[in-house]
């Protein structure tokens, strides 16, 4: 297999060659986390790693913890640059720039696909957001998607949904090929893959590598990490980089690796897989027959790395890297400019909102079930408080209990929103931050687009519409004030209370990555809000240093608004004596003027907007670095 100037596959000729990626003297560290006293000591992940990867199949192998994924992420620009102490990565002798980064693609280890969408819909989603509308029409995008489906062998499952925990979908191999297809939309010349065969059976893994081999023969530079491939996979590698304890122990032609280690005194058993043989060598399970190498293991932590650096193979790599570095010393590229998105803000919002709506409609547990639950609960509340009388004291007691019960339902009924950003955290990080550098990150869409899509296409249909249905049923069954304006004010109050609860859940969901921690953090403020809402304790008799908590209580504003709406202008009867509802409001120190009612609505809206803004800030602060 030649990696020369031309690459031929059958009768096809591909004159364009992929780029040559070089990296020299990479030293990457991470600081170990500690609960207290700041960060812990630095842990060295990569130690003076250098290499050259040309067009073809470039495999990075190593045992667990050897640094293979870290190396892949560093050269792909997906590691925090703070941890890169020194070293440089270049593509075709040029420093990595925004343009070079946009011509690359990265396929993550876990398939980040929307399970409710079909294979074609996922690919079209990528095409719509990553191809410039000014250069590619809708027909062009569909043609490109169809071509990728044919090339990846996805024709039979093109219209099959990816699958979720509730929906049966495509196989693991088809998911992986679809993930690769999502990145091939932009026709990248440089393709990175993080352990593309993980979780696949041997036959499926072999088909994925065959696919990558086919792409490499079309002139692409394919770089991937892999753990322990079978022989039919290993023999397709053009170049092998073998790591051990963060250092290179071999970097060269994969076909010559066996000869290299044999010359070092390591003997492979008959019928043994070379990949397994290399793993056994790095793990120390096979000893060398050379006395010098065997003795070195007692005084050196990584003798294989030292032997490689001193070998002719290692010296050749360093000499070539020196030549490359010298050739660009006079023509180094300028600062890396921020990579812009391929599509406009409004177009991204339209596409992402469409995906969110489609996902909601195909997830019955989050759409239809939410509506059905609200209808059921509305009927239940209506039956419990059916046609409440106007006679005292039953009228006040029942209305107070009903309103408190309704506010609790509006607030705690939105606990499910806590898992929204947590469940989609991986999708968010991948789609918003594909390739990262010091100054920019280029992805499918903006953070603001993702956030607004959740508000327009998820929050409003799944949270607001069911509340109006709930209010229409419960309000008239309970026999509250019959005026239609009063009903609209009641529905508005319930909606704003629900939005305030959702916004706080959004803030917690965007701030943590653990569902268990989110449940703890969301329950605490809800309980405090309930206690200081004015129903369970008299706010005027509260300790002064605690009284300020009433001003951030969703329960207080919701209860006050509901009482003002129902009691104002209402007459209650006791022993043939009429009592105006304003008397009750005055006894509770509630301002029942028109402004008194609307200031509660404004306060609820203010809590909602504040929490939403903080949730957006937290989304932007999510660590995009792996």
C-alpha positions as CSV (number, residue, x, y, z in Angstrom):
1,X,0.0,0.0,0.0
2,X,1.6,3.2,-1.1
3,X,1.0,6.6,0.4
4,X,2.5,8.4,-2.5
5,X,1.2,11.2,-4.7
6,X,-1.8,9.4,-6.1
7,X,-4.5,7.2,-4.6
8,X,-6.6,4.8,-6.7
9,X,-9.7,2.8,-5.8
10,X,-10.9,0.6,-8.6
11,X,-11.4,2.8,-11.7
12,X,-11.7,6.0,-9.6
13,X,-8.9,8.5,-9.3
14,X,-8.6,10.9,-6.4
15,X,-5.9,13.6,-7.1
16,X,-6.4,15.4,-3.8
17,X,-4.4,14.1,-0.9
18,X,-5.3,14.7,2.7
19,X,-3.1,16.9,4.8
20,X,0.0,15.7,6.7
21,X,-0.3,16.4,10.4
22,X,2.8,16.8,12.5
23,X,3.2,17.3,16.2
24,X,6.4,17.8,18.1
25,X,7.4,17.8,21.8
26,X,3.9,17.6,23.2
27,X,3.8,17.8,26.9
28,X,0.3,17.7,28.4
29,X,-0.7,17.8,32.1
30,X,-3.9,17.9,34.1
31,X,-4.3,19.1,37.7
32,X,-5.9,16.5,39.9
33,X,-9.1,17.7,41.6
34,X,-9.4,18.1,45.3
35,X,-12.4,18.8,47.4
36,X,-10.5,21.4,49.5
37,X,-7.3,23.4,49.3
38,X,-7.7,24.1,45.6
39,X,-6.3,21.8,42.9
40,X,-4.0,18.9,43.5
41,X,-0.6,18.2,42.0
42,X,-0.2,18.1,38.2
43,X,-0.4,14.7,36.5
44,X,1.6,14.2,33.4
45,X,-0.5,12.7,30.6
46,X,1.8,13.1,27.6
47,X,5.5,13.5,27.9
48,X,7.5,14.8,24.9
49,X,5.4,13.1,22.2
50,X,6.3,13.7,18.6
51,X,5.1,12.2,15.4
52,X,4.0,12.6,11.7
53,X,0.7,11.4,10.3
54,X,0.2,11.3,6.6
55,X,-2.8,10.5,4.4
56,X,-4.1,7.0,5.1
57,X,-5.0,5.0,8.2
58,X,-3.2,6.4,11.2
59,X,-3.9,4.3,14.4
60,X,-3.0,5.4,17.9
61,X,-2.8,2.3,20.2
62,X,-2.1,1.7,23.8
63,X,-3.4,0.2,27.0
64,X,-6.0,1.9,29.1
65,X,-4.4,5.0,30.6
66,X,-1.5,5.2,28.1
67,X,-2.6,8.6,26.8
68,X,-3.9,7.6,23.4
69,X,-7.2,9.5,23.7
70,X,-5.4,12.5,25.2
71,X,-3.0,12.5,22.2
72,X,-5.9,12.4,19.8
73,X,-7.7,15.2,21.5
74,X,-4.6,17.4,21.8
75,X,-3.7,17.2,18.1
76,X,-7.4,17.7,17.2
77,X,-7.6,20.8,19.4
78,X,-10.1,19.4,21.8
79,X,-8.0,19.6,25.0
80,X,-7.8,22.6,27.3
81,X,-4.8,24.6,26.0
82,X,-3.9,25.5,29.6
83,X,-2.7,21.9,30.1
84,X,-0.4,21.9,27.1
85,X,2.9,23.0,28.6
86,X,4.8,23.0,25.4
87,X,4.8,21.6,21.9
88,X,3.2,22.5,18.6
89,X,0.7,20.9,16.1
90,X,0.9,21.7,12.4
91,X,-1.0,20.7,9.3
92,X,0.9,20.7,6.1
93,X,3.6,22.7,7.8
94,X,1.2,25.5,8.9
95,X,0.0,26.3,12.4
96,X,-3.6,25.2,13.0
97,X,-5.9,28.0,12.0
98,X,-9.7,28.4,11.9
99,X,-9.8,27.5,8.2
100,X,-7.8,24.3,8.8
101,X,-10.0,23.4,11.7
102,X,-13.2,23.8,9.7
103,X,-11.7,21.4,7.1
104,X,-11.4,18.7,9.9
105,X,-13.9,16.5,11.6
106,X,-14.1,14.7,14.9
107,X,-16.2,11.7,15.7
108,X,-16.6,11.2,19.4
109,X,-16.6,7.7,21.1
110,X,-20.2,7.8,22.2
111,X,-22.6,8.2,19.3
112,X,-24.2,11.7,19.8
113,X,-27.4,11.4,17.8
114,X,-31.0,12.4,18.3
115,X,-32.7,9.1,18.9
116,X,-36.1,10.2,17.8
117,X,-34.9,11.2,14.4
118,X,-34.2,8.9,11.5
119,X,-30.7,8.4,10.0
120,X,-31.6,10.7,7.1
121,X,-33.0,13.3,9.4
122,X,-29.9,13.4,11.5
123,X,-27.7,13.7,8.4
124,X,-29.9,16.4,7.0
125,X,-29.7,18.3,10.3
126,X,-26.0,18.3,10.0
127,X,-26.1,19.4,6.3
128,X,-28.6,22.3,7.1
129,X,-26.4,23.7,9.8
130,X,-22.9,23.1,8.5
131,X,-23.2,23.9,4.8
132,X,-23.4,27.5,3.7
133,X,-26.9,28.3,2.4
134,X,-25.4,30.8,-0.1
135,X,-23.4,28.0,-1.7
136,X,-25.6,25.0,-1.2
137,X,-29.3,24.8,-2.1
138,X,-31.8,22.5,-0.4
139,X,-31.5,20.1,-3.4
140,X,-27.7,20.1,-3.0
141,X,-27.9,19.2,0.6
142,X,-30.4,16.4,0.0
143,X,-28.1,15.0,-2.8
144,X,-25.1,15.1,-0.5
145,X,-27.1,13.3,2.2
146,X,-28.2,10.7,-0.3
147,X,-24.6,10.2,-1.5
148,X,-23.3,9.7,2.1
149,X,-26.1,7.2,2.8
150,X,-25.1,5.2,-0.2
151,X,-21.4,5.4,0.6
152,X,-21.8,4.3,4.2
153,X,-24.2,1.5,3.3
154,X,-27.1,3.0,5.2
155,X,-29.7,2.7,2.4
156,X,-31.8,0.0,4.1
157,X,-32.1,2.0,7.4
158,X,-32.1,5.5,6.0
159,X,-35.6,6.2,7.2
160,X,-35.3,4.2,10.5
161,X,-35.1,6.1,13.7
162,X,-31.9,6.0,15.6
163,X,-33.7,4.7,18.7
164,X,-34.1,5.6,22.3
165,X,-34.8,3.7,25.6
166,X,-38.4,3.6,24.6
167,X,-38.0,3.2,20.9
168,X,-36.3,0.4,19.0
169,X,-33.9,1.7,16.4
170,X,-30.9,0.9,14.2
171,X,-28.0,-1.4,15.2
172,X,-24.8,-0.3,16.9
173,X,-22.8,-0.4,13.6
174,X,-25.4,1.7,11.8
175,X,-25.3,4.3,14.6
176,X,-21.6,4.5,14.3
177,X,-21.7,4.9,10.5
178,X,-24.4,7.6,11.0
179,X,-22.1,9.4,13.4
180,X,-19.3,9.3,10.9
181,X,-21.7,10.5,8.2
182,X,-22.6,13.5,10.3
183,X,-19.0,14.7,10.1
184,X,-18.5,13.7,6.4
185,X,-21.2,16.2,5.4
186,X,-18.6,19.0,5.2
187,X,-16.2,16.7,3.1
188,X,-13.4,17.0,5.6
189,X,-9.9,16.1,4.5
190,X,-8.8,15.3,8.0
191,X,-10.9,12.9,10.1
192,X,-10.4,12.2,13.8
193,X,-12.2,9.3,15.6
194,X,-12.1,8.4,19.2
195,X,-12.1,4.6,19.5
196,X,-14.6,4.0,16.7
197,X,-14.9,0.3,17.5
198,X,-15.8,0.5,21.2
199,X,-19.0,-1.3,22.1
200,X,-19.2,-3.1,18.7
201,X,-19.0,-6.8,18.0
202,X,-16.0,-8.0,16.0
203,X,-17.8,-8.2,12.6
204,X,-19.3,-4.7,13.0
205,X,-16.0,-3.3,14.2
206,X,-14.4,-4.8,11.1
207,X,-16.9,-3.2,8.8
208,X,-16.4,0.2,10.4
209,X,-12.6,0.0,9.9
210,X,-13.2,-1.1,6.3
211,X,-15.3,2.0,5.9
212,X,-12.5,4.2,7.3
213,X,-10.0,2.4,5.0
214,X,-12.2,3.2,2.0
215,X,-12.2,6.9,3.0
216,X,-8.5,6.9,3.5
217,X,-8.0,5.5,0.0
218,X,-9.9,8.5,-1.3
219,X,-7.1,10.7,-0.1
220,X,-8.3,11.6,3.4
221,X,-6.1,11.6,6.5
222,X,-7.8,9.3,9.0
223,X,-6.5,9.4,12.6
224,X,-8.1,7.3,15.3
225,X,-7.4,5.8,18.7
226,X,-8.1,2.1,19.2
227,X,-7.6,-0.2,22.1
228,X,-7.1,-3.8,21.0
229,X,-8.0,-4.6,17.4
230,X,-8.3,-8.0,15.9
231,X,-5.8,-8.9,13.1
232,X,-8.1,-8.3,10.2
233,X,-8.5,-4.7,11.5
234,X,-4.8,-4.2,12.4
235,X,-3.5,-5.2,8.9
236,X,-5.5,-2.3,7.4
237,X,-3.4,0.3,9.4
238,X,-0.9,2.3,7.4
239,X,0.8,4.0,10.3
240,X,0.9,2.9,14.0
241,X,1.7,5.1,17.0
242,X,2.1,2.9,20.1
243,X,1.9,4.7,23.5
244,X,2.9,3.6,27.0
245,X,2.7,5.8,30.1
246,X,2.2,8.9,27.9
247,X,5.3,8.3,25.8
248,X,5.8,6.9,22.3
249,X,7.3,3.4,22.2
250,X,6.8,3.0,18.4
251,X,5.8,5.3,15.6
252,X,6.1,4.1,12.0
253,X,4.6,1.8,9.4
254,X,2.2,-0.6,11.0
255,X,3.5,-3.4,8.8
256,X,7.1,-3.0,10.2
257,X,6.1,-2.8,13.9
258,X,6.4,-6.6,14.3
259,X,9.9,-6.6,12.9
260,X,10.9,-3.7,15.1
261,X,10.0,-5.4,18.3
262,X,11.4,-8.7,17.1
263,X,14.7,-7.0,16.7
264,X,14.5,-5.9,20.3
265,X,14.4,-9.5,21.4
266,X,10.6,-10.0,21.8
267,X,9.3,-13.2,20.3
268,X,5.7,-13.6,19.1
269,X,4.0,-16.9,19.6
270,X,2.5,-18.7,16.6
271,X,-1.0,-17.6,15.6
272,X,-0.8,-14.6,18.1
273,X,-2.4,-11.3,17.1
274,X,0.3,-8.7,16.6
275,X,-1.9,-6.1,18.3
276,X,-2.2,-8.3,21.4
277,X,1.5,-9.0,21.2
278,X,2.3,-5.3,21.4
279,X,-0.1,-4.8,24.3
280,X,1.7,-7.7,26.2
281,X,5.1,-6.0,25.5
282,X,4.0,-2.6,26.9
283,X,2.3,-4.2,29.9
284,X,5.5,-6.2,30.7
285,X,4.0,-9.6,30.2
286,X,6.6,-10.5,27.6
287,X,10.3,-10.1,28.4
288,X,13.0,-9.3,25.9
289,X,15.9,-11.6,25.3
290,X,18.3,-8.7,25.1
291,X,20.2,-8.3,28.4
292,X,20.5,-4.5,28.0
293,X,16.8,-4.0,27.6
294,X,15.9,-6.4,30.4
295,X,18.3,-4.7,32.8
296,X,16.9,-1.3,31.9
297,X,13.5,-2.2,33.2
298,X,14.8,-2.1,36.8
299,X,16.2,1.4,36.6
300,X,13.9,3.0,34.0
301,X,10.2,3.5,34.2
302,X,9.7,3.3,30.5
303,X,12.7,1.7,28.7
304,X,10.8,1.0,25.5
305,X,10.3,4.8,25.0
306,X,14.0,5.4,25.6
307,X,14.9,2.7,23.1
308,X,12.6,4.2,20.5
309,X,14.0,7.7,20.9
310,X,17.6,6.3,20.4
311,X,16.6,4.1,17.4
312,X,17.1,5.2,13.8
313,X,13.3,5.2,13.4
314,X,12.9,7.8,16.2
315,X,15.8,9.9,15.0
316,X,14.4,10.0,11.5
317,X,11.1,11.4,12.8
318,X,12.8,14.1,14.8
319,X,15.0,15.1,11.8
320,X,11.9,15.4,9.6
321,X,10.1,17.4,12.2
322,X,13.1,19.8,12.6
323,X,13.1,20.3,8.8
324,X,9.4,21.1,8.9
325,X,9.8,23.5,11.8
326,X,12.7,25.3,10.1
327,X,10.8,25.6,6.8
328,X,7.9,27.5,8.5
329,X,10.0,29.6,10.9
330,X,10.1,32.5,8.5
331,X,6.5,32.2,7.4
332,X,4.6,31.4,10.6
333,X,0.9,32.1,10.4
334,X,-0.7,35.0,12.2
335,X,-3.1,34.8,15.2
336,X,-6.0,32.3,14.9
337,X,-9.1,34.2,13.9
338,X,-12.5,33.2,15.3
339,X,-14.2,30.7,13.0
340,X,-17.7,31.9,12.1
341,X,-20.7,29.7,11.8
342,X,-21.8,28.5,8.3
343,X,-25.4,29.6,8.8
344,X,-27.1,32.7,10.3
345,X,-28.7,33.0,13.7
346,X,-32.3,32.9,12.5
347,X,-31.7,30.0,10.2
348,X,-30.1,28.0,13.0
349,X,-33.0,28.9,15.3
350,X,-35.5,27.6,12.7
351,X,-33.6,24.3,12.1
352,X,-33.0,23.6,15.8
353,X,-36.5,24.5,16.8
354,X,-37.8,22.2,14.2
355,X,-35.7,19.4,15.6
356,X,-36.8,20.1,19.1
357,X,-40.5,20.1,18.1
358,X,-40.1,16.8,16.2
359,X,-38.3,15.3,19.2
360,X,-41.1,16.4,21.6
361,X,-43.8,15.0,19.3
362,X,-42.0,11.7,19.0
363,X,-41.5,11.4,22.8
364,X,-44.9,10.6,24.2
365,X,-43.6,10.6,27.8
366,X,-42.6,14.3,27.5
367,X,-45.5,15.7,25.4
368,X,-48.8,13.7,25.4
369,X,-48.2,12.3,28.9
370,X,-47.7,15.8,30.2
371,X,-51.0,16.9,28.7
372,X,-52.8,13.8,29.9
373,X,-51.4,14.2,33.4
374,X,-52.6,17.8,33.6
375,X,-56.1,16.9,32.4
376,X,-56.3,14.1,35.0
377,X,-55.1,16.3,37.8
378,X,-57.5,19.1,36.8
379,X,-60.4,16.8,37.0
380,X,-59.2,15.4,40.3
381,X,-58.9,18.9,41.8
382,X,-62.2,19.9,40.3
383,X,-63.9,16.9,42.0
384,X,-62.3,17.6,45.4
385,X,-63.3,21.3,45.4
386,X,-66.4,20.9,43.2
387,X,-68.5,24.0,43.1
388,X,-67.2,25.6,46.3
389,X,-69.9,27.5,48.2
390,X,-69.9,31.2,49.1
391,X,-70.9,30.6,52.7
392,X,-68.4,31.3,55.5
393,X,-66.1,29.8,56.8
394,X,-66.2,27.0,54.2
395,X,-65.7,29.4,51.3
396,X,-62.4,30.8,52.6
397,X,-61.1,27.5,53.9
398,X,-61.7,25.7,50.6
399,X,-60.4,28.5,48.4
400,X,-57.3,28.9,50.5
401,X,-56.6,25.1,50.4
402,X,-57.4,24.9,46.7
403,X,-55.1,27.8,45.8
404,X,-52.2,26.5,47.9
405,X,-52.7,23.0,46.4
406,X,-52.7,24.4,42.9
407,X,-49.6,26.5,43.4
408,X,-47.8,23.5,44.8
409,X,-48.8,21.5,41.7
410,X,-47.6,24.2,39.4
411,X,-44.2,24.5,41.1
412,X,-43.4,20.9,41.9
413,X,-45.0,19.6,38.7
414,X,-42.1,21.0,36.8
415,X,-39.4,19.0,38.5
416,X,-39.0,17.0,35.3
417,X,-37.5,20.0,33.7
418,X,-34.4,19.5,35.9
419,X,-33.2,16.6,33.6
420,X,-33.6,18.6,30.4
421,X,-30.0,20.0,30.1
422,X,-28.5,17.1,32.0
423,X,-29.8,14.5,29.6
424,X,-28.7,16.6,26.5
425,X,-25.4,17.8,28.0
426,X,-23.3,15.6,25.8
427,X,-25.2,16.6,22.7
428,X,-24.9,20.2,23.6
429,X,-21.2,20.1,24.1
430,X,-20.6,18.2,20.9
431,X,-23.0,20.3,18.7
432,X,-22.1,23.7,20.1
433,X,-18.3,23.0,20.6
434,X,-16.9,20.8,17.8
435,X,-13.3,22.1,17.5
436,X,-11.9,24.4,20.2
437,X,-8.9,26.6,20.4
438,X,-7.8,29.6,22.6
439,X,-10.1,32.1,20.9
440,X,-12.9,30.2,19.2
441,X,-15.1,27.2,19.0
442,X,-16.9,26.2,15.9
443,X,-19.9,24.0,16.1
444,X,-23.3,23.3,14.6
445,X,-25.1,26.2,16.2
446,X,-24.8,28.9,18.9
447,X,-25.5,28.4,22.6
448,X,-28.2,31.1,22.3
449,X,-29.9,29.2,19.5
450,X,-30.0,26.0,21.6
451,X,-31.3,27.9,24.7
452,X,-34.0,29.7,22.7
453,X,-35.1,26.5,21.0
454,X,-35.8,25.0,24.4
455,X,-37.9,28.0,25.3
456,X,-39.9,28.3,22.0
457,X,-40.2,24.7,21.0
458,X,-40.1,22.9,24.4
459,X,-41.1,25.2,27.2
460,X,-44.1,26.9,25.6
461,X,-45.9,23.8,24.1
462,X,-45.0,21.4,26.9
463,X,-45.5,23.8,29.9
464,X,-47.8,26.6,28.9
465,X,-50.4,24.9,26.7
466,X,-51.1,22.1,29.3
467,X,-51.5,24.8,32.0
468,X,-54.3,26.6,30.1
469,X,-56.0,23.3,29.5
470,X,-55.6,22.5,33.2
471,X,-57.0,25.9,34.2
472,X,-60.0,25.7,31.9
473,X,-61.1,22.4,33.5
474,X,-60.3,23.1,37.1
475,X,-61.5,26.7,37.3
476,X,-65.1,26.1,36.3
477,X,-65.4,22.8,38.1
478,X,-64.4,24.5,41.3
479,X,-67.0,27.2,40.8
480,X,-64.7,30.2,41.0
481,X,-65.6,33.7,39.9
482,X,-67.6,33.2,36.6
483,X,-66.3,36.3,34.8
484,X,-64.2,35.4,31.8
485,X,-61.7,38.1,32.6
486,X,-61.2,36.5,36.0
487,X,-60.5,33.2,34.3
488,X,-57.9,34.7,32.1
489,X,-56.2,36.3,35.1
490,X,-56.3,32.9,36.9
491,X,-54.8,31.1,33.9
492,X,-52.1,33.8,33.6
493,X,-51.2,33.4,37.2
494,X,-50.9,29.7,37.0
495,X,-48.8,30.0,33.8
496,X,-46.4,32.5,35.4
497,X,-46.0,30.4,38.5
498,X,-45.3,27.4,36.3
499,X,-42.7,29.3,34.3
500,X,-41.0,30.5,37.5
501,X,-40.7,26.9,38.7
502,X,-39.4,25.8,35.3
503,X,-36.9,28.6,35.1
504,X,-35.4,27.7,38.4
505,X,-35.3,24.0,37.3
506,X,-33.5,25.2,34.1
507,X,-30.9,27.1,36.2
508,X,-30.2,24.0,38.3
509,X,-30.1,21.7,35.3
510,X,-27.6,24.0,33.5
511,X,-25.4,24.3,36.6
512,X,-24.8,20.6,37.5
513,X,-24.2,17.4,35.5
514,X,-25.6,15.0,38.0
515,X,-29.3,14.3,38.2
516,X,-29.0,13.3,41.9
517,X,-27.3,16.6,42.8
518,X,-29.9,18.5,40.7
519,X,-32.8,17.0,42.7
520,X,-31.2,18.1,46.0
521,X,-30.5,21.7,44.7
522,X,-34.0,22.1,43.3
523,X,-35.9,20.8,46.3
524,X,-34.2,23.1,48.8
525,X,-35.4,26.5,47.3
526,X,-38.8,25.1,46.5
527,X,-39.3,24.1,50.2
528,X,-38.1,27.5,51.4
529,X,-40.4,29.3,49.0
530,X,-43.3,27.2,50.2
531,X,-42.6,28.0,53.9
532,X,-42.2,31.7,53.2
533,X,-45.2,31.9,50.9
534,X,-47.5,33.2,53.6
535,X,-49.8,30.2,53.9
536,X,-47.9,28.1,56.4
537,X,-46.6,31.0,58.6
538,X,-47.7,34.6,59.2
539,X,-45.2,36.7,57.5
540,X,-45.7,39.7,59.8
541,X,-44.8,37.5,62.8
542,X,-41.6,36.3,61.2
543,X,-38.1,37.1,62.5
544,X,-36.8,40.2,60.8
545,X,-33.6,38.6,59.5
546,X,-35.7,35.9,57.8
547,X,-38.4,38.1,56.4
548,X,-36.5,39.0,53.2
549,X,-37.0,35.5,51.9
550,X,-40.7,36.2,51.2
551,X,-39.6,38.5,48.4
552,X,-38.2,35.6,46.4
553,X,-41.0,33.2,47.1
554,X,-42.9,32.1,44.0
555,X,-45.6,30.7,46.3
556,X,-46.2,34.2,47.9
557,X,-46.7,36.0,44.6
558,X,-48.8,33.2,43.2
559,X,-51.1,32.9,46.2
560,X,-51.5,36.7,46.5
561,X,-52.5,37.0,42.8
562,X,-54.9,34.1,43.1
563,X,-56.6,35.5,46.2
564,X,-56.9,39.1,44.7
565,X,-58.4,37.7,41.5
566,X,-61.0,35.6,43.3
567,X,-61.8,37.7,46.4
568,X,-62.0,41.2,44.8
569,X,-65.6,42.1,44.1
570,X,-66.9,38.8,45.6
571,X,-69.5,38.6,48.3
572,X,-69.6,35.9,50.9
573,X,-72.4,35.1,53.3
574,X,-72.5,34.2,57.0
575,X,-75.8,34.1,59.0
576,X,-77.6,36.1,56.4
577,X,-74.8,38.7,56.5
578,X,-72.8,39.5,53.4
579,X,-69.1,40.0,53.8
580,X,-67.0,41.4,50.9
581,X,-63.9,39.5,49.8
582,X,-61.8,42.6,50.3
583,X,-62.2,42.2,54.1
584,X,-60.3,38.9,53.9
585,X,-57.6,40.5,51.7
586,X,-57.2,43.4,54.1
587,X,-56.9,41.0,57.1
588,X,-54.1,39.2,55.3
589,X,-52.4,42.5,54.6
590,X,-52.7,41.9,50.8
591,X,-52.8,45.0,48.5
592,X,-55.9,44.2,46.4
593,X,-55.7,47.3,44.1
594,X,-55.2,46.8,40.4
595,X,-51.5,47.5,40.8
596,X,-51.4,45.1,43.8
597,X,-52.6,42.3,41.4
598,X,-50.2,43.1,38.6
599,X,-47.2,43.7,40.8
600,X,-47.4,40.0,41.7
601,X,-47.4,39.1,38.0
602,X,-44.4,41.4,37.4
603,X,-42.6,39.8,40.3
604,X,-43.2,36.3,38.9
605,X,-42.1,37.4,35.5
606,X,-39.0,38.9,37.0
607,X,-38.1,35.7,38.8
608,X,-38.6,33.8,35.5
609,X,-36.4,36.1,33.4
610,X,-33.7,36.3,36.1
611,X,-33.4,32.5,36.4
612,X,-33.6,32.1,32.6
613,X,-30.7,34.6,32.2
614,X,-28.6,32.8,34.8
615,X,-29.4,29.5,33.2
616,X,-28.1,30.8,29.9
617,X,-24.9,32.1,31.5
618,X,-24.4,28.7,33.1
619,X,-24.8,27.0,29.7
620,X,-22.1,29.3,28.3
621,X,-19.8,28.4,31.2
622,X,-20.1,24.6,30.7
623,X,-16.6,23.3,30.3
624,X,-16.2,22.3,26.6
625,X,-12.8,20.8,27.2
626,X,-12.7,17.1,27.8
